[in-house]
């Protein structure tokens, strides 16, 4: 440590003041980053802090197509309108 008689207190005071200003600015920026969510940043909703989980009530059914549900399929084209046939099962 330096001898107290050689310390320039005024200069030291301004150095510390500048350091406090820098730390306060960094603290402000970090707090803003902490408060970001998917509404005000490019984060996806899954990254939101403290996000609410959906409270869905189970219906008792399994996921996916249920028995009796009409399926969705592509309509067959008449053979005279087909331009090319590819046999996928060799």
Secondary structure, DSSP 8 states (H G I E B T S, - for coil): ---GGG--HHHHHHHHHHHHHHHHHHHHHHHHHHT--TTSSS--GGG-TT---------S--SS--TT----------GGG---------
